[in-house]
Amino acid sequence: MVKILRVKAKRDKTNGVTRYTYPAQYDAKKINVLQYESMSDDGLDDIKARGMKDGYLIGVVSDEDAPEFLKSRDIVEIDFETAVTLGTRWRKIVDTITDPSRVINILAKKARGIDLEEVDVNAIDPLKPELGINRRMSFREKLKRYV
């Protein structure tokens, strides 16, 4: 089993470079980081509202490693739904072109009036696993892989 953690890191921007300082109990080798607050516009808005002095991440650690992490006042255990609420705010669901050549070839077929094969239709359907256009998994889906 795992524990879901919210980790607060100090944030510093010097000469245009942003650096994060993590709590002493943080061990990057033992945590699976699922989402950084700073990776979305909404998260950056939250960071700005706090004066740009800190940032959060959500990660999971094994039950056996959790007690060491939780010794820090900047690392707290959160429940699944709290994690989903935060993670969803910080991780937007987007469609991404994962195989540009394939998408261009499909568009060219369509423009020339050539009927698309099922494999072509699947490649441009973001909900299908074939490479072409794919949808990023939701934070809930990502978290469920661990808990």
mmCIF file of the C-alpha atoms, coordinates in Angstrom:
data_MODEL
# 
_entry.id   MODEL 
# 
loop_
_atom_site.group_PDB 
_atom_site.id 
_atom_site.type_symbol 
_atom_site.label_atom_id 
_atom_site.label_alt_id 
_atom_site.label_comp_id 
_atom_site.label_asym_id 
_atom_site.label_entity_id 
_atom_site.label_seq_id 
_atom_site.pdbx_PDB_ins_code 
_atom_site.Cartn_x 
_atom_site.Cartn_y 
_atom_site.Cartn_z 
_atom_site.occupancy 
_atom_site.B_iso_or_equiv 
_atom_site.pdbx_formal_charge 
_atom_site.auth_seq_id 
_atom_site.auth_comp_id 
_atom_site.auth_asym_id 
_atom_site.auth_atom_id 
_atom_site.pdbx_PDB_model_num 
ATOM 1   C CA . MET A 1 1   ? 0.000   0.000  0.000   1.00 0.00 ? 1   MET A CA 1 
ATOM 2   C CA . VAL A 1 2   ? 0.942   3.646  -0.351  1.00 0.00 ? 2   VAL A CA 1 
ATOM 3   C CA . LYS A 1 3   ? 0.330   6.959  1.325   1.00 0.00 ? 3   LYS A CA 1 
ATOM 4   C CA . ILE A 1 4   ? -0.601  10.047 -0.669  1.00 0.00 ? 4   ILE A CA 1 
ATOM 5   C CA . LEU A 1 5   ? 1.447   13.071 0.359   1.00 0.00 ? 5   LEU A CA 1 
ATOM 6   C CA . ARG A 1 6   ? 1.312   16.792 -0.299  1.00 0.00 ? 6   ARG A CA 1 
ATOM 7   C CA . VAL A 1 7   ? 4.805   18.235 -0.107  1.00 0.00 ? 7   VAL A CA 1 
ATOM 8   C CA . LYS A 1 8   ? 5.535   21.920 0.340   1.00 0.00 ? 8   LYS A CA 1 
ATOM 9   C CA . ALA A 1 9   ? 8.817   23.171 -1.114  1.00 0.00 ? 9   ALA A CA 1 
ATOM 10  C CA . LYS A 1 10  ? 10.349  26.607 -0.722  1.00 0.00 ? 10  LYS A CA 1 
ATOM 11  C CA . ARG A 1 11  ? 10.526  28.457 -4.025  1.00 0.00 ? 11  ARG A CA 1 
ATOM 12  C CA . ASP A 1 12  ? 13.244  30.920 -4.998  1.00 0.00 ? 12  ASP A CA 1 
ATOM 13  C CA . LYS A 1 13  ? 13.802  32.718 -8.278  1.00 0.00 ? 13  LYS A CA 1 
ATOM 14  C CA . THR A 1 14  ? 17.280  34.104 -8.822  1.00 0.00 ? 14  THR A CA 1 
ATOM 15  C CA . ASN A 1 15  ? 18.540  35.488 -12.143 1.00 0.00 ? 15  ASN A CA 1 
ATOM 16  C CA . GLY A 1 16  ? 15.443  34.150 -13.875 1.00 0.00 ? 16  GLY A CA 1 
ATOM 17  C CA . VAL A 1 17  ? 15.968  30.591 -12.610 1.00 0.00 ? 17  VAL A CA 1 
ATOM 18  C CA . THR A 1 18  ? 13.391  29.031 -10.271 1.00 0.00 ? 18  THR A CA 1 
ATOM 19  C CA . ARG A 1 19  ? 14.731  26.650 -7.656  1.00 0.00 ? 19  ARG A CA 1 
ATOM 20  C CA . TYR A 1 20  ? 12.859  24.553 -5.145  1.00 0.00 ? 20  TYR A CA 1 
ATOM 21  C CA . THR A 1 21  ? 14.215  23.517 -1.766  1.00 0.00 ? 21  THR A CA 1 
ATOM 22  C CA . TYR A 1 22  ? 12.526  20.419 -0.409  1.00 0.00 ? 22  TYR A CA 1 
ATOM 23  C CA . PRO A 1 23  ? 12.210  19.457 3.262   1.00 0.00 ? 23  PRO A CA 1 
ATOM 24  C CA . ALA A 1 24  ? 15.133  17.492 4.718   1.00 0.00 ? 24  ALA A CA 1 
ATOM 25  C CA . GLN A 1 25  ? 12.912  14.401 5.044   1.00 0.00 ? 25  GLN A CA 1 
ATOM 26  C CA . TYR A 1 26  ? 12.082  14.433 1.317   1.00 0.00 ? 26  TYR A CA 1 
ATOM 27  C CA . ASP A 1 27  ? 13.718  11.587 -0.575  1.00 0.00 ? 27  ASP A CA 1 
ATOM 28  C CA . ALA A 1 28  ? 13.327  11.825 -4.349  1.00 0.00 ? 28  ALA A CA 1 
ATOM 29  C CA . LYS A 1 29  ? 14.280  8.160  -4.721  1.00 0.00 ? 29  LYS A CA 1 
ATOM 30  C CA . LYS A 1 30  ? 11.352  7.025  -2.565  1.00 0.00 ? 30  LYS A CA 1 
ATOM 31  C CA . ILE A 1 31  ? 8.498   9.192  -3.830  1.00 0.00 ? 31  ILE A CA 1 
ATOM 32  C CA . ASN A 1 32  ? 6.560   8.903  -7.055  1.00 0.00 ? 32  ASN A CA 1 
ATOM 33  C CA . VAL A 1 33  ? 5.675   12.496 -7.906  1.00 0.00 ? 33  VAL A CA 1 
ATOM 34  C CA . LEU A 1 34  ? 2.312   12.581 -9.643  1.00 0.00 ? 34  LEU A CA 1 
ATOM 35  C CA . GLN A 1 35  ? 1.821   16.309 -10.109 1.00 0.00 ? 35  GLN A CA 1 
ATOM 36  C CA . TYR A 1 36  ? 3.571   19.605 -9.445  1.00 0.00 ? 36  TYR A CA 1 
ATOM 37  C CA . GLU A 1 37  ? 1.404   22.627 -8.663  1.00 0.00 ? 37  GLU A CA 1 
ATOM 38  C CA . SER A 1 38  ? 3.578   24.808 -10.901 1.00 0.00 ? 38  SER A CA 1 
ATOM 39  C CA . MET A 1 39  ? 2.740   22.763 -14.011 1.00 0.00 ? 39  MET A CA 1 
ATOM 40  C CA . SER A 1 40  ? -0.585  24.557 -14.645 1.00 0.00 ? 40  SER A CA 1 
ATOM 41  C CA . ASP A 1 41  ? -1.863  28.099 -14.937 1.00 0.00 ? 41  ASP A CA 1 
ATOM 42  C CA . ASP A 1 42  ? -4.258  27.523 -12.017 1.00 0.00 ? 42  ASP A CA 1 
ATOM 43  C CA . GLY A 1 43  ? -1.409  26.227 -9.862  1.00 0.00 ? 43  GLY A CA 1 
ATOM 44  C CA . LEU A 1 44  ? 0.792   29.182 -10.800 1.00 0.00 ? 44  LEU A CA 1 
ATOM 45  C CA . ASP A 1 45  ? -2.056  31.518 -9.851  1.00 0.00 ? 45  ASP A CA 1 
ATOM 46  C CA . ASP A 1 46  ? -2.135  29.858 -6.423  1.00 0.00 ? 46  ASP A CA 1 
ATOM 47  C CA . ILE A 1 47  ? 1.643   30.207 -6.075  1.00 0.00 ? 47  ILE A CA 1 
ATOM 48  C CA . LYS A 1 48  ? 1.413   33.908 -7.023  1.00 0.00 ? 48  LYS A CA 1 
ATOM 49  C CA . ALA A 1 49  ? -1.361  34.421 -4.455  1.00 0.00 ? 49  ALA A CA 1 
ATOM 50  C CA . ARG A 1 50  ? 1.019   33.068 -1.798  1.00 0.00 ? 50  ARG A CA 1 
ATOM 51  C CA . GLY A 1 51  ? 3.755   35.506 -2.837  1.00 0.00 ? 51  GLY A CA 1 
ATOM 52  C CA . MET A 1 52  ? 5.759   33.084 -5.029  1.00 0.00 ? 52  MET A CA 1 
ATOM 53  C CA . LYS A 1 53  ? 7.525   31.736 -1.903  1.00 0.00 ? 53  LYS A CA 1 
ATOM 54  C CA . ASP A 1 54  ? 6.507   28.101 -2.082  1.00 0.00 ? 54  ASP A CA 1 
ATOM 55  C CA . GLY A 1 55  ? 5.007   25.391 -4.242  1.00 0.00 ? 55  GLY A CA 1 
ATOM 56  C CA . TYR A 1 56  ? 3.387   22.023 -3.690  1.00 0.00 ? 56  TYR A CA 1 
ATOM 57  C CA . LEU A 1 57  ? 3.487   18.610 -5.234  1.00 0.00 ? 57  LEU A CA 1 
ATOM 58  C CA . ILE A 1 58  ? 1.435   15.477 -4.795  1.00 0.00 ? 58  ILE A CA 1 
ATOM 59  C CA . GLY A 1 59  ? 3.217   12.162 -4.595  1.00 0.00 ? 59  GLY A CA 1 
ATOM 60  C CA . VAL A 1 60  ? 2.886   8.661  -3.273  1.00 0.00 ? 60  VAL A CA 1 
ATOM 61  C CA . VAL A 1 61  ? 5.277   6.743  -1.043  1.00 0.00 ? 61  VAL A CA 1 
ATOM 62  C CA . SER A 1 62  ? 5.196   3.256  0.375   1.00 0.00 ? 62  SER A CA 1 
ATOM 63  C CA . ASP A 1 63  ? 3.604   2.770  3.778   1.00 0.00 ? 63  ASP A CA 1 
ATOM 64  C CA . GLU A 1 64  ? 7.022   1.785  5.087   1.00 0.00 ? 64  GLU A CA 1 
ATOM 65  C CA . ASP A 1 65  ? 8.702   5.015  3.867   1.00 0.00 ? 65  ASP A CA 1 
ATOM 66  C CA . ALA A 1 66  ? 5.859   7.370  4.845   1.00 0.00 ? 66  ALA A CA 1 
ATOM 67  C CA . PRO A 1 67  ? 6.793   7.840  8.539   1.00 0.00 ? 67  PRO A CA 1 
ATOM 68  C CA . GLU A 1 68  ? 10.173  9.383  7.627   1.00 0.00 ? 68  GLU A CA 1 
ATOM 69  C CA . PHE A 1 69  ? 8.530   11.821 5.186   1.00 0.00 ? 69  PHE A CA 1 
ATOM 70  C CA . LEU A 1 70  ? 5.835   12.745 7.691   1.00 0.00 ? 70  LEU A CA 1 
ATOM 71  C CA . LYS A 1 71  ? 8.390   13.923 10.247  1.00 0.00 ? 71  LYS A CA 1 
ATOM 72  C CA . SER A 1 72  ? 8.427   17.201 8.314   1.00 0.00 ? 72  SER A CA 1 
ATOM 73  C CA . ARG A 1 73  ? 5.732   19.778 9.002   1.00 0.00 ? 73  ARG A CA 1 
ATOM 74  C CA . ASP A 1 74  ? 5.898   20.588 5.271   1.00 0.00 ? 74  ASP A CA 1 
ATOM 75  C CA . ILE A 1 75  ? 4.815   17.089 4.266   1.00 0.00 ? 75  ILE A CA 1 
ATOM 76  C CA . VAL A 1 76  ? 1.301   15.940 5.071   1.00 0.00 ? 76  VAL A CA 1 
ATOM 77  C CA . GLU A 1 77  ? -0.739  12.879 4.239   1.00 0.00 ? 77  GLU A CA 1 
ATOM 78  C CA . ILE A 1 78  ? -3.890  13.634 2.265   1.00 0.00 ? 78  ILE A CA 1 
ATOM 79  C CA . ASP A 1 79  ? -6.840  11.455 1.379   1.00 0.00 ? 79  ASP A CA 1 
ATOM 80  C CA . PHE A 1 80  ? -7.705  10.282 -2.117  1.00 0.00 ? 80  PHE A CA 1 
ATOM 81  C CA . GLU A 1 81  ? -10.439 12.855 -2.793  1.00 0.00 ? 81  GLU A CA 1 
ATOM 82  C CA . THR A 1 82  ? -8.338  15.779 -1.546  1.00 0.00 ? 82  THR A CA 1 
ATOM 83  C CA . ALA A 1 83  ? -5.527  14.605 -3.817  1.00 0.00 ? 83  ALA A CA 1 
ATOM 84  C CA . VAL A 1 84  ? -7.936  14.344 -6.758  1.00 0.00 ? 84  VAL A CA 1 
ATOM 85  C CA . THR A 1 85  ? -9.300  17.841 -6.114  1.00 0.00 ? 85  THR A CA 1 
ATOM 86  C CA . LEU A 1 86  ? -5.817  19.377 -6.038  1.00 0.00 ? 86  LEU A CA 1 
ATOM 87  C CA . GLY A 1 87  ? -4.385  17.209 -8.789  1.00 0.00 ? 87  GLY A CA 1 
ATOM 88  C CA . THR A 1 88  ? -7.289  17.928 -11.122 1.00 0.00 ? 88  THR A CA 1 
ATOM 89  C CA . ARG A 1 89  ? -6.785  21.653 -10.589 1.00 0.00 ? 89  ARG A CA 1 
ATOM 90  C CA . TRP A 1 90  ? -3.109  21.270 -11.467 1.00 0.00 ? 90  TRP A CA 1 
ATOM 91  C CA . ARG A 1 91  ? -3.419  18.728 -14.303 1.00 0.00 ? 91  ARG A CA 1 
ATOM 92  C CA . LYS A 1 92  ? -5.727  19.634 -17.137 1.00 0.00 ? 92  LYS A CA 1 
ATOM 93  C CA . ILE A 1 93  ? -6.992  17.015 -19.549 1.00 0.00 ? 93  ILE A CA 1 
ATOM 94  C CA . VAL A 1 94  ? -5.718  17.869 -23.018 1.00 0.00 ? 94  VAL A CA 1 
ATOM 95  C CA . ASP A 1 95  ? -5.596  16.189 -26.388 1.00 0.00 ? 95  ASP A CA 1 
ATOM 96  C CA . THR A 1 96  ? -2.096  15.863 -27.802 1.00 0.00 ? 96  THR A CA 1 
ATOM 97  C CA . ILE A 1 97  ? -0.828  14.958 -31.245 1.00 0.00 ? 97  ILE A CA 1 
ATOM 98  C CA . THR A 1 98  ? 1.360   11.963 -30.506 1.00 0.00 ? 98  THR A CA 1 
ATOM 99  C CA . ASP A 1 99  ? 2.182   11.077 -34.113 1.00 0.00 ? 99  ASP A CA 1 
ATOM 100 C CA . PRO A 1 100 ? 2.165   14.201 -36.328 1.00 0.00 ? 100 PRO A CA 1 
ATOM 101 C CA . SER A 1 101 ? 3.067   12.335 -39.544 1.00 0.00 ? 101 SER A CA 1 
ATOM 102 C CA . ARG A 1 102 ? 0.189   9.944  -39.106 1.00 0.00 ? 102 ARG A CA 1 
ATOM 103 C CA . VAL A 1 103 ? -2.292  12.765 -38.459 1.00 0.00 ? 103 VAL A CA 1 
ATOM 104 C CA . ILE A 1 104 ? -1.065  14.671 -41.545 1.00 0.00 ? 104 ILE A CA 1 
ATOM 105 C CA . ASN A 1 105 ? -1.409  11.545 -43.690 1.00 0.00 ? 105 ASN A CA 1 
ATOM 106 C CA . ILE A 1 106 ? -4.962  11.007 -42.423 1.00 0.00 ? 106 ILE A CA 1 
ATOM 107 C CA . LEU A 1 107 ? -5.846  14.645 -43.146 1.00 0.00 ? 107 LEU A CA 1 
ATOM 108 C CA . ALA A 1 108 ? -4.356  14.300 -46.632 1.00 0.00 ? 108 ALA A CA 1 
ATOM 109 C CA . LYS A 1 109 ? -6.481  11.202 -47.283 1.00 0.00 ? 109 LYS A CA 1 
ATOM 110 C CA . LYS A 1 110 ? -9.578  13.035 -46.100 1.00 0.00 ? 110 LYS A CA 1 
ATOM 111 C CA . ALA A 1 111 ? -8.758  16.102 -48.234 1.00 0.00 ? 111 ALA A CA 1 
ATOM 112 C CA . ARG A 1 112 ? -8.382  13.881 -51.321 1.00 0.00 ? 112 ARG A CA 1 
ATOM 113 C CA . GLY A 1 113 ? -11.729 12.233 -50.610 1.00 0.00 ? 113 GLY A CA 1 
ATOM 114 C CA . ILE A 1 114 ? -10.235 8.849  -49.710 1.00 0.00 ? 114 ILE A CA 1 
ATOM 115 C CA . ASP A 1 115 ? -12.309 6.895  -47.229 1.00 0.00 ? 115 ASP A CA 1 
ATOM 116 C CA . LEU A 1 116 ? -10.598 6.453  -43.899 1.00 0.00 ? 116 LEU A CA 1 
ATOM 117 C CA . GLU A 1 117 ? -9.944  2.964  -42.618 1.00 0.00 ? 117 GLU A CA 1 
ATOM 118 C CA . GLU A 1 118 ? -10.902 2.005  -39.073 1.00 0.00 ? 118 GLU A CA 1 
ATOM 119 C CA . VAL A 1 119 ? -7.242  2.272  -38.009 1.00 0.00 ? 119 VAL A CA 1 
ATOM 120 C CA . ASP A 1 120 ? -7.194  5.875  -39.310 1.00 0.00 ? 120 ASP A CA 1 
ATOM 121 C CA . VAL A 1 121 ? -10.403 6.803  -37.501 1.00 0.00 ? 121 VAL A CA 1 
ATOM 122 C CA . ASN A 1 122 ? -9.048  5.283  -34.287 1.00 0.00 ? 122 ASN A CA 1 
ATOM 123 C CA . ALA A 1 123 ? -5.785  7.217  -34.639 1.00 0.00 ? 123 ALA A CA 1 
ATOM 124 C CA . ILE A 1 124 ? -7.611  10.552 -34.621 1.00 0.00 ? 124 ILE A CA 1 
ATOM 125 C CA . ASP A 1 125 ? -10.012 9.572  -31.821 1.00 0.00 ? 125 ASP A CA 1 
ATOM 126 C CA . PRO A 1 126 ? -8.387  10.884 -28.609 1.00 0.00 ? 126 PRO A CA 1 
ATOM 127 C CA . LEU A 1 127 ? -10.117 8.193  -26.574 1.00 0.00 ? 127 LEU A CA 1 
ATOM 128 C CA . LYS A 1 128 ? -8.519  5.356  -28.534 1.00 0.00 ? 128 LYS A CA 1 
ATOM 129 C CA . PRO A 1 129 ? -5.032  4.114  -27.630 1.00 0.00 ? 129 PRO A CA 1 
ATOM 130 C CA . GLU A 1 130 ? -3.633  4.197  -31.180 1.00 0.00 ? 130 GLU A CA 1 
ATOM 131 C CA . LEU A 1 131 ? -0.965  6.851  -31.779 1.00 0.00 ? 131 LEU A CA 1 
ATOM 132 C CA . GLY A 1 132 ? -2.182  9.915  -33.607 1.00 0.00 ? 132 GLY A CA 1 
ATOM 133 C CA . ILE A 1 133 ? -4.208  12.132 -31.295 1.00 0.00 ? 133 ILE A CA 1 
ATOM 134 C CA . ASN A 1 134 ? -4.413  10.995 -27.677 1.00 0.00 ? 134 ASN A CA 1 
ATOM 135 C CA . ARG A 1 135 ? -5.991  12.334 -24.525 1.00 0.00 ? 135 ARG A CA 1 
ATOM 136 C CA . ARG A 1 136 ? -3.908  12.836 -21.425 1.00 0.00 ? 136 ARG A CA 1 
ATOM 137 C CA . MET A 1 137 ? -5.216  10.771 -18.555 1.00 0.00 ? 137 MET A CA 1 
ATOM 138 C CA . SER A 1 138 ? -6.972  12.582 -15.747 1.00 0.00 ? 138 SER A CA 1 
ATOM 139 C CA . PHE A 1 139 ? -5.291  12.995 -12.387 1.00 0.00 ? 139 PHE A CA 1 
ATOM 140 C CA . ARG A 1 140 ? -7.825  10.580 -10.883 1.00 0.00 ? 140 ARG A CA 1 
ATOM 141 C CA . GLU A 1 141 ? -6.834  7.936  -13.448 1.00 0.00 ? 141 GLU A CA 1 
ATOM 142 C CA . LYS A 1 142 ? -3.151  8.574  -12.809 1.00 0.00 ? 142 LYS A CA 1 
ATOM 143 C CA . LEU A 1 143 ? -3.567  8.320  -9.020  1.00 0.00 ? 143 LEU A CA 1 
ATOM 144 C CA . LYS A 1 144 ? -5.619  5.125  -9.300  1.00 0.00 ? 144 LYS A CA 1 
ATOM 145 C CA . ARG A 1 145 ? -2.577  3.431  -10.817 1.00 0.00 ? 145 ARG A CA 1 
ATOM 146 C CA . TYR A 1 146 ? -0.927  3.669  -7.397  1.00 0.00 ? 146 TYR A CA 1 
ATOM 147 C CA . VAL A 1 147 ? -3.771  3.256  -4.885  1.00 0.00 ? 147 VAL A CA 1 
# 
